Structure formats: C-alpha cells, structure tokens
Amino acid sequence: MSVTSGKTRPSLTQEILSHLGLANKTAAWGTLGTLRTFLSFSVDKDVQRLLRAIASQGVDRSTIVGVLTNRSREQRQLISRAFQERTQQDLVKSLQAALSGNLERMVMALLQPAAHFDAQELRTALKNPGSTEDVAVEILATRSPPQLQECLTVYKHNFQMEVEKDIKSETSGILRDLLLALAKGARESYSGIIDYNLVEDDVQALKQAEGPGTEGTWVIIFTQRNPEHLVRVFDQYQRCSGHELEKTIQNIFHGDDQAALLSLVSVIKNTPLYFADKLHQALQDMGPNYQVLMRILISRSETDLLSIRAEFKKKFGKSLYSSLQDAVKGDCRSALLALCRAEDL
C-alpha cells in the first residue's frame, strides 16, 4: 500500500534535524554515560583501598563507594578477581559481611557482571506478580541484541530454565506474546533507509487491529520493526487518526497488556525519557523505590545516563541529582548520587 499524495513525507533536512536533540548528543569522551573507564586505574591500589576500608573500625563506607562508583563495570570485575587472587577471599562475601541494607544491595549489584544483574532482575520480576510487566519490558526492550543474548544465556545457566518457559508459565495474553517476541531478539536493524510504503501499511494494519483476535498485529509490528521505522508509524498514525496511538491502546487494552504496550511505545519514542519517567515515579512513591533507582542508575551509568538526566530536568523542572538528594536517605544515598554524578543547572 503506497502513501497517498495528500500525505507529505519529511524532507531530508527535517529528518536530519530530528536527530539533533541535546539529550542525544554524545559527550566529549565518546559516551552518554556518567561513568567511564578510570584512566588512572591501578587494580593493586584499589584492592588495598578496599581491604583497608573493610578492615577499618566501623567500616570505611565512603572509600568503598568512592572506588566502586568511579570504576567501569569491567574495572570492577578486575578488582573482584584481583582481590580473590591476592587475599584468597571473595570480595562480594567480604563486603556483604561488612555492609547492610540498601548499601549492601547496591554494592552487590555494582560487582555483578551486567548480564548476571539483568538475569536476576528479570527472574525476580517474572516470579513476583505486579512487577513483571514493568521490569521485564524494561530489560527485554532496552538492552542491545548482544546484551540481551548474554542475559538470556546467563538466565538459563543460573536458573536451569529457559526464560521463555518462565514467561509462558508466569504471564498470559498479549503481555506473554510481547515478552516472548522481545526475548527472541528478532527486531529488524535500521538500514538507514525508511520504507514509507511499509510505514503506511503498518499504520493501516494498526487502525484495523482494534477488535478481538487482532492482537498478533500489535505484537508483530511492535517487536519486529526497528525504532526509526516505528517512530514514523506513530507520527503517521496520529496524522491519520487525529490522536496519538497511546489513546487507542488505552481504549482497546487493559491491565498488564495495556501497560506493556504503553511502555514499549515510550521506549521506542524516547528511551532516555522512558527512564526519566521511571526514575521520577520511583522517587514519588511513599518511600523511594530503591530497587528501581539502583537498577536504572547502575545499568544506564555507562550508556545514556547523561541523556536521562537531560530529559528528567526538561520534563520535571528539577534535576535528577537534586531529586535524589531530597528523597533518598541512608547509606546508599552517596552511591546513587555518585552514579548520577552532577547537578544539571
């Protein structure tokens, strides 16, 4: 199906300008993360610092936080291995014995390989009704294909279970179908060329998929098309229907199915804004949701946390750093602030 002559396509200039937002600018050091490889890294010095911090009277928490939140995940893994080799002690167990509460949980998360951390979070979400949609969509929809594949491999190894089996046994409806499709990692890669005929076909398919038995159309389009294509589908859908696709989703779907589809739309439209919204919600609860704060700040600290901070400040009028300062209490406060890194003026 071709696009009708009455619908204009974006010009090349408009296409280029749409990608120049501040939140998408790569920082001078080549990453949108707040945490990068520590250039003066000395694994032996860090092992000694941690040894002294653990052995000191009262435990030197600030040194532990200072080391672990200023090293990349790869460097933290080197420290962990070196600690074992030089002391014959397990760093994780040593820190578990020295720390407690949210700081202990955060330090354990910092020392886990990324795939192990994601696999554990995914397993916990699938086995705890109420958080499945939120966490599972976050992990399955926002990790790169290699990251996702490694996560699912670790999941199978650690829990002796394919993630697909857990998804089938713990979820149902379109949520189950979405998660299964996302876990396959079959989303098309962006070739650099937009097929506007396919954009129009997908728009028409979604407009017609508003009755019983049409859920498969939503699953296929939302989990197989690349994000650049889907953004144009969403824009064209709004032009044709006069309202955003989210309104249609809210009218047709309910409960976890609706929440999962809305989350996917948010991820596809603007991933940093999606995470900014999640962080804001985690800070608005009766008490901060520390697990959400930890998971997002740790997992995004080396990828796009600068972009998330920019979107947070733009939408809520207050920096993420200040919001964390005001809402977070206890020992893990300094660690969360360290990953956030700085105030946004």
PAMARZA-37094 format. One record per residue (C-alpha): residue in one letter; chain; x, y, z. Coordinates in steps of 0.2 Angstrom, whole numbers, plus 5000, padded with zeros to 4 digits. Each point is the difference from the previous one (the first is absolute). Layout:
REM residues N
(A; A; (X; Y; Z))
...
END
This chain:
REM residues 345
(M; A; (5000; 5000; 5000))
(S; A; (5008; 5017; 4995))
(V; A; (4998; 5016; 5009))
(T; A; (4987; 5011; 4992))
(S; A; (5005; 5016; 4992))
(G; A; (4992; 5011; 5013))
(K; A; (5012; 4994; 5014))
(T; A; (5017; 5008; 4999))
(R; A; (5016; 4992; 5005))
(P; A; (5013; 5008; 5011))
(S; A; (5013; 5009; 4990))
(L; A; (5018; 4994; 5001))
(T; A; (5004; 5016; 5011))
(Q; A; (4985; 4996; 5011))
(E; A; (5007; 4982; 5002))
(I; A; (5017; 5006; 5005))
(L; A; (4994; 5014; 5012))
(S; A; (4989; 4987; 5009))
(H; A; (5016; 4991; 5006))
(L; A; (5009; 5016; 5007))
(G; A; (4992; 5001; 5017))
(L; A; (5011; 5004; 5015))
(A; A; (4996; 4985; 5009))
(N; A; (5006; 4989; 4986))
(K; A; (5017; 5009; 4998))
(T; A; (5015; 4989; 5004))
(A; A; (5011; 5008; 5013))
(A; A; (5018; 5004; 4997))
(W; A; (5007; 4984; 5007))
(G; A; (4990; 4990; 4987))
(T; A; (4985; 4994; 5011))
(L; A; (4984; 5006; 5007))
(G; A; (5003; 4992; 5017))
(T; A; (5006; 5008; 5016))
(L; A; (5012; 4987; 5004))
(R; A; (5015; 4995; 4988))
(T; A; (5016; 4991; 5002))
(F; A; (5011; 5007; 5014))
(L; A; (5016; 5005; 4991))
(S; A; (5011; 4999; 5015))
(F; A; (4994; 4983; 5004))
(S; A; (5012; 4989; 5011))
(V; A; (4992; 4983; 5005))
(D; A; (5013; 4997; 5014))
(K; A; (4996; 5017; 5008))
(D; A; (4981; 4998; 4999))
(V; A; (5002; 4983; 5008))
(Q; A; (5010; 5007; 5014))
(R; A; (4988; 5015; 5002))
(L; A; (4985; 4987; 5002))
(L; A; (5010; 4989; 5012))
(R; A; (5003; 5015; 5011))
(A; A; (4982; 5006; 4999))
(I; A; (4993; 4983; 5005))
(A; A; (5013; 4998; 5014))
(S; A; (4998; 5017; 5007))
(Q; A; (4991; 5003; 5016))
(G; A; (4982; 5004; 4996))
(V; A; (5003; 4996; 4981))
(D; A; (5005; 5014; 4989))
(R; A; (4984; 5001; 4989))
(S; A; (5005; 5015; 4991))
(T; A; (5016; 4992; 4993))
(I; A; (4990; 4985; 4994))
(V; A; (4988; 5011; 4991))
(G; A; (5014; 5011; 4993))
(V; A; (5009; 4986; 4992))
(L; A; (4985; 4990; 4994))
(T; A; (4990; 5015; 4992))
(N; A; (5016; 5007; 4992))
(R; A; (5005; 4984; 4990))
(S; A; (4991; 4993; 4985))
(R; A; (4992; 4983; 5002))
(E; A; (5014; 4992; 4991))
(Q; A; (5012; 5008; 5012))
(R; A; (4990; 4994; 5015))
(Q; A; (5001; 4982; 4993))
(L; A; (5019; 5002; 5000))
(I; A; (5000; 5006; 5017))
(S; A; (4989; 4985; 5006))
(R; A; (5011; 4987; 4992))
(A; A; (5016; 5009; 5006))
(F; A; (4993; 5001; 5018))
(Q; A; (4997; 4981; 5000))
(E; A; (5017; 4996; 4993))
(R; A; (5010; 5011; 5012))
(T; A; (4990; 4997; 5016))
(Q; A; (4992; 4983; 4997))
(Q; A; (4984; 5008; 5005))
(D; A; (4984; 5003; 4990))
(L; A; (4997; 5019; 4998))
(V; A; (4981; 4998; 4999))
(K; A; (4999; 4990; 5016))
(S; A; (5012; 5011; 5009))
(L; A; (4990; 5016; 4996))
(Q; A; (4984; 4991; 5004))
(A; A; (5007; 4996; 5017))
(A; A; (5005; 5018; 5002))
(L; A; (4985; 5009; 4994))
(S; A; (4981; 4999; 5002))
(G; A; (4983; 5007; 4993))
(N; A; (4999; 5009; 4983))
(L; A; (5019; 5004; 5000))
(E; A; (5003; 4981; 5000))
(R; A; (4988; 4997; 4987))
(M; A; (5007; 5014; 4989))
(V; A; (5018; 4994; 5002))
(M; A; (4995; 4982; 4996))
(A; A; (4992; 5007; 4984))
(L; A; (5015; 5010; 4995))
(L; A; (5011; 4985; 5001))
(Q; A; (4989; 4989; 4990))
(P; A; (5004; 4998; 4981))
(A; A; (4986; 5009; 4991))
(A; A; (4992; 4984; 4992))
(H; A; (4999; 4992; 5018))
(F; A; (4992; 5016; 5007))
(D; A; (4987; 5000; 4986))
(A; A; (4997; 4982; 5001))
(Q; A; (4996; 5001; 5019))
(E; A; (4989; 5015; 4998))
(L; A; (4990; 4992; 4986))
(R; A; (4998; 4983; 5010))
(T; A; (4994; 5010; 5015))
(A; A; (4988; 5010; 4990))
(L; A; (4993; 4984; 4991))
(K; A; (4997; 4992; 5017))
(N; A; (4992; 5015; 5009))
(P; A; (4983; 5004; 4992))
(G; A; (4998; 5019; 5000))
(S; A; (5018; 5004; 4994))
(T; A; (5001; 4989; 4985))
(E; A; (4994; 5012; 4986))
(D; A; (5010; 5014; 5007))
(V; A; (5017; 4992; 5002))
(A; A; (4999; 4987; 4986))
(V; A; (4996; 5013; 4987))
(E; A; (5013; 5011; 5006))
(I; A; (5014; 4987; 4999))
(L; A; (4994; 4991; 4984))
(A; A; (4996; 5016; 4990))
(T; A; (5015; 5011; 5005))
(R; A; (5015; 4988; 4999))
(S; A; (5010; 4999; 4984))
(P; A; (4999; 4983; 4991))
(P; A; (5017; 4994; 5007))
(Q; A; (4995; 5006; 5018))
(L; A; (4983; 4991; 4998))
(Q; A; (5008; 4984; 4994))
(E; A; (5013; 4999; 5014))
(C; A; (4986; 5004; 5013))
(L; A; (4989; 4985; 4993))
(T; A; (5015; 4989; 5000))
(V; A; (5004; 5004; 5018))
(Y; A; (4982; 4998; 5004))
(K; A; (5000; 4982; 4994))
(H; A; (5016; 4996; 5008))
(N; A; (4996; 5007; 5017))
(F; A; (4982; 4995; 5002))
(Q; A; (5000; 4984; 4989))
(M; A; (4986; 5006; 4991))
(E; A; (4997; 5009; 4983))
(V; A; (4993; 5017; 5002))
(E; A; (4986; 4996; 4988))
(K; A; (4994; 4986; 5011))
(D; A; (4999; 5012; 5015))
(I; A; (4991; 5013; 4989))
(K; A; (4987; 4987; 4994))
(S; A; (4997; 4994; 5018))
(E; A; (4999; 5017; 5008))
(T; A; (4991; 5011; 4988))
(S; A; (4986; 4999; 4988))
(G; A; (4991; 5010; 4986))
(I; A; (5009; 5013; 4989))
(L; A; (5012; 5003; 5014))
(R; A; (5006; 4982; 4998))
(D; A; (5001; 5001; 4981))
(L; A; (5010; 5017; 5001))
(L; A; (5012; 4993; 5013))
(L; A; (5003; 4984; 4990))
(A; A; (5003; 5010; 4984))
(L; A; (5012; 5013; 5008))
(A; A; (5010; 4985; 5008))
(K; A; (5002; 4993; 4982))
(G; A; (5010; 5016; 4996))
(A; A; (4993; 5000; 4982))
(R; A; (4998; 5019; 4998))
(E; A; (5006; 5006; 4983))
(S; A; (5016; 5011; 5000))
(Y; A; (4999; 5017; 4992))
(S; A; (5007; 5000; 4983))
(G; A; (5000; 5019; 4998))
(I; A; (4986; 5000; 4988))
(I; A; (4982; 5003; 5005))
(D; A; (4987; 4990; 4990))
(Y; A; (4985; 5012; 5000))
(N; A; (4989; 4988; 4992))
(L; A; (5002; 4988; 5014))
(V; A; (4997; 5014; 5012))
(E; A; (4983; 5003; 4992))
(D; A; (4997; 4981; 5000))
(D; A; (5003; 4999; 5019))
(V; A; (4990; 5015; 5004))
(Q; A; (4985; 4993; 4990))
(A; A; (5003; 4982; 5009))
(L; A; (4999; 5008; 5017))
(K; A; (4985; 5010; 4996))
(Q; A; (4991; 4984; 4995))
(A; A; (5007; 4990; 5015))
(E; A; (4987; 5007; 5012))
(G; A; (4989; 4984; 5003))
(P; A; (5002; 4983; 5008))
(G; A; (5013; 4988; 4992))
(T; A; (5011; 5014; 4993))
(E; A; (5012; 5001; 5014))
(G; A; (5013; 4991; 4989))
(T; A; (5001; 5016; 4989))
(W; A; (5006; 5010; 5015))
(V; A; (5013; 4988; 5005))
(I; A; (5007; 4998; 4983))
(I; A; (5002; 5018; 4996))
(F; A; (5006; 5005; 5018))
(T; A; (5013; 4987; 5002))
(Q; A; (5006; 4997; 4982))
(R; A; (5002; 5018; 4992))
(N; A; (5015; 5011; 5004))
(P; A; (4997; 5015; 5011))
(E; A; (5004; 5013; 4986))
(H; A; (4986; 4992; 4990))
(L; A; (4988; 4999; 5015))
(V; A; (5002; 5018; 5004))
(R; A; (4994; 5005; 4983))
(V; A; (4985; 4987; 5002))
(F; A; (4995; 5009; 5016))
(D; A; (5001; 5017; 4992))
(Q; A; (4991; 4995; 4984))
(Y; A; (4986; 4991; 5011))
(Q; A; (4997; 5016; 5010))
(R; A; (4999; 5010; 4983))
(C; A; (4987; 4988; 4993))
(S; A; (4990; 4997; 5016))
(G; A; (5001; 5017; 5008))
(H; A; (5006; 4992; 5017))
(E; A; (5016; 4992; 5006))
(L; A; (5001; 4981; 4999))
(E; A; (5001; 4999; 5019))
(K; A; (4981; 5006; 5001))
(T; A; (4996; 4985; 4989))
(I; A; (5010; 4988; 5011))
(Q; A; (4991; 5007; 5016))
(N; A; (4983; 4997; 4991))
(I; A; (5003; 4982; 4994))
(F; A; (5011; 4992; 5013))
(H; A; (5000; 4999; 5019))
(G; A; (5011; 4995; 5015))
(D; A; (5017; 4993; 4997))
(D; A; (4997; 4999; 4981))
(Q; A; (4997; 5019; 4999))
(A; A; (5014; 5004; 5011))
(A; A; (5012; 4990; 4990))
(L; A; (4995; 5007; 4983))
(L; A; (5001; 5018; 5008))
(S; A; (5017; 4996; 5007))
(L; A; (5006; 4994; 4983))
(V; A; (4994; 5016; 4991))
(S; A; (5009; 5010; 5013))
(V; A; (5016; 4991; 4998))
(I; A; (4999; 5001; 4981))
(K; A; (4996; 5019; 4999))
(N; A; (5013; 5005; 5013))
(T; A; (5010; 4988; 5010))
(P; A; (5008; 5013; 5012))
(L; A; (4983; 5008; 5003))
(Y; A; (4993; 4982; 5004))
(F; A; (5013; 4998; 5013))
(A; A; (4998; 5018; 5007))
(D; A; (4982; 4996; 5003))
(K; A; (5004; 4984; 5009))
(L; A; (5012; 5009; 5011))
(H; A; (4988; 5014; 5004))
(Q; A; (4987; 4987; 5004))
(A; A; (5012; 4991; 5011))
(L; A; (5004; 5016; 5010))
(Q; A; (4981; 5004; 5002))
(D; A; (4995; 4984; 5009))
(M; A; (4996; 5001; 5018))
(G; A; (5018; 4995; 5003))
(P; A; (5013; 5000; 4986))
(N; A; (5000; 4984; 4990))
(Y; A; (5018; 4996; 5002))
(Q; A; (5000; 4985; 4989))
(V; A; (4994; 5010; 4985))
(L; A; (5013; 5014; 5004))
(M; A; (5014; 4988; 5002))
(R; A; (4996; 4990; 4984))
(I; A; (4998; 5015; 4989))
(L; A; (5015; 5010; 5006))
(I; A; (5011; 4985; 5000))
(S; A; (4995; 4993; 4983))
(R; A; (4999; 5017; 4991))
(S; A; (5016; 5008; 5008))
(E; A; (5011; 4994; 4986))
(T; A; (4988; 5003; 4986))
(D; A; (4988; 5015; 5000))
(L; A; (4998; 5006; 5018))
(L; A; (5005; 5018; 4994))
(S; A; (4985; 4999; 4988))
(I; A; (4988; 4994; 5013))
(R; A; (5006; 5014; 5011))
(A; A; (4996; 5013; 4986))
(E; A; (4983; 4993; 4997))
(F; A; (4996; 4999; 5019))
(K; A; (5005; 5019; 5002))
(K; A; (4990; 5005; 4985))
(K; A; (4984; 4991; 5005))
(F; A; (4999; 5002; 5018))
(G; A; (5009; 5017; 5002))
(K; A; (5012; 4993; 5013))
(S; A; (5016; 4991; 4998))
(L; A; (5002; 4981; 5004))
(Y; A; (5014; 5004; 5011))
(S; A; (4990; 5012; 5011))
(S; A; (4985; 4988; 5000))
(L; A; (5011; 4986; 5006))
(Q; A; (5008; 5011; 5014))
(D; A; (4982; 5005; 5006))
(A; A; (4992; 4983; 5000))
(V; A; (5014; 4987; 5003))
(K; A; (5006; 4996; 5018))
(G; A; (5012; 4988; 5007))
(D; A; (5017; 4993; 4996))
(C; A; (4996; 4997; 4981))
(R; A; (4996; 5019; 4997))
(S; A; (5018; 5004; 4997))
(A; A; (5002; 4985; 4988))
(L; A; (4985; 5005; 4990))
(L; A; (5005; 5018; 4999))
(A; A; (5018; 4995; 4995))
(L; A; (4992; 4990; 4985))
(C; A; (4989; 5015; 4995))
(R; A; (5016; 5010; 5001))
(A; A; (4995; 5018; 5000))
(E; A; (4987; 5014; 5001))
(D; A; (4992; 5006; 4984))
(L; A; (4998; 5019; 5000))
END
